[in-house]
Amino acid sequence: MGHLLSKNGYCLKKRTRKLRKKKKRRNCFLRGPCMLCFIVRSTSESLEDEFPCESSSSAAVAASKLAERYVSLSSPEDCARFLLSPGELAVGWEGQGRRSLLTAVPAKLIGAPALFRCSADYSEMVCKRKCGEPRRCTAPCKQPRCTFHEAAEEGGEEKPASAGQRLLPQLCPLPSSSSASSSEEDSSGVGLQATDSGDSPSSSATPESSSFSCPLSQSEGSDEGKNTESTDTSRINHLPSSILLKVFSHLSVKERCLSASLVCKYWRDLCLDFQFWKQIDLSGLQQVKDDLLVKIASRRQNVTEINISDCRNVQDHGVCTLASHCPGLVKYTAYRCKQLSDLSLCTVASHCPLLQKVHVGNQDKLTDQALKQLGDHCPELKDVHFGQCYNVSDEGLIALARGCPKLQRIYMQENKLVTDRSVRAFAEHCPELQFVGFMGCSVTSQGVIHLTRLRNLSSLDLRHISELNNETVMEVVRKCRNLSSLNLCLNWSINDRCVEIIAKEGRSLKELYLVSCKITDYALIAIGQYSSTIETVDAGWCKEITDQGATQIAKSSKSLRYLGLMRCDKVNEETVERLVLQYPHIVFSTVMQDCKRTLERAYQMGWSPNTSTAS
């Protein structure tokens, strides 16, 4: 409005054409924001329907008088007072009618009578954004083009309208009285307050006339306005980045790299967050090669965990490069990587002194040399797994036990070169051991007896120990008071008497596995009678177990939650069905019961026989 009422604004059409071709510097004294974006309040009542229509000639005379008075003003202060004073503008409105005046003066000159309703003093003006809180406008914004003039410029013909609306520009709708009053309360005095004016016919303004808002597009607002806009929390990108990072942490590396990171740039940056590249799980990805590990090592030097299990295309070079660039590596897992040799594990041991976990099961090329390097350079080692590493012997395990006194878990499987010497070394040098497993190793009762020194032992796996006697097992149970899990499967020497002593002496025992042992119903009856802690009993493939043993242990045991009876052929399925109904808190494992549970789980997941047949 200030541009159109400036002293150089006589030729409106000519000036408009020039501004379209080339932007010129504004010489208006009103350098502030557009008048259409403000709320101007006054004490005068609405002039909506007070003026009848008059002739266009009288309106032109009134408009010319208004312009002459404006040109005669000398200072910018007088111009501002003239523009914002209802008393001055009353000359143009009195007796002429709203329509006639708007016909003579373009819509850009005078938008609506409500725009001129204000107090005599130059008051503060407030701009409201759509769906936002009221805020002070400090920076100028672009002047929005009127819908009326946009339609005229496009060359379209106007649709016929009523006498009072035909030449009015499309202004922002006025809010209802309820919304206006609530807006005034929420603004806490930021908005304009209505003041008394001698020229206004009334002392107070209506709610409709005291509140006026105009929505602005995002591109027309300043950066300060963008920051103050209300956030739409329904969009996922408006969530805090910490929450999105937590969501992405449940995705695999493949899902993050090939799916989530391709959604947008913001998600790509989140997927590249350093915390996702601290624990890297590449297990089972056959496309992983050395070049990928080299890139990870060059860009992410804070890797703490790496899992390359079943990555058959990874060679020693990639693992060595990664280990040399990641001295903070804590966990290294490489199951079934038969192509790797001692070189990779030796490099990991020499460059990663903070290593705590090494699981390298089923590596045929691994020898004692790598275990010696671990014992020399990794004193913080706590968890090792060398199952089915057939070239590992007592020499490497003894060196490992002496150099790693903080070991808590040691697991061996089918290591035929491991004998009682290794068991004795671990019992002497690693007092913190909690989990010990020597399944299928060349260990005898003379070596197992050394485990009675381990006061913190909680889990013991003695499956398939060829020369294991009952006395050794009973002695271990008596001395190791914290033992909670004991696995004696595939040991034909274990009998009913041994199980009875275990039930009596194992005060902390919760899991007892007796698959393919030489036991009868008496062993199950003893467990139910003497043990108050055992929750899991697996007696599968014990041919001498009958209905009596299964019924007595379920009836007498107060702690039993699982009973394995797989391939106990002397136990009738009708008896098991009755026990299932009678003791619902116990899970009975048989061929028929396991099949029923599997089908029930499939039905719950939406499977049906029809879909299976069709596929």
ABEGO torsion letter per residue (X at the ends): XAAAABAAAABAAAAAAAAAABBBBBABABABBBAAABBBBBABBBAAAABBBBBAAAAAAAAAAAAAAAAABABAAAAAAAAABAAAAAAAABGAEAAAAAAABBAAABABAAAABBBABBBBBBBBBBGBBBBBBABBBBBBBBAAAAAAAAGBBBBBBBAAAAABBBBBBBBBAAAAAAAAAAAGGABBBBBBBAABABABBBAAAABBBBBBBAAABBAAAAAABBBBAABAAABBAAAAAAAAAABBAAAAAAAAAAABAAAAAAAABAAAAABBBABGBAABBAAAAAAAAAABAABABBBABGBAABBAAAAAAAAAABAABABBBBBGBAABBAAAAAAAAAABAABABBBABGBAABBAAAAAAAAAABAABABBBABGBAABBAAAAAAAAAABAABABBBBBGBAABBAAAAAAAAAABAABABBBBBGBBBBAAAAAAAAABAABABBBABGBABBBAAAAAAAAAABAABABBBABGBAABBAAAAAAAAAABAABABBBABGBBBBAAAAAAAAAABAABABBBABGBAABBAAAAAAAAAABAABABBBABGBAABBAAAAAAAAAABAABBBBBAAAAAAAAAAAAAAAGBBAAAAAAX
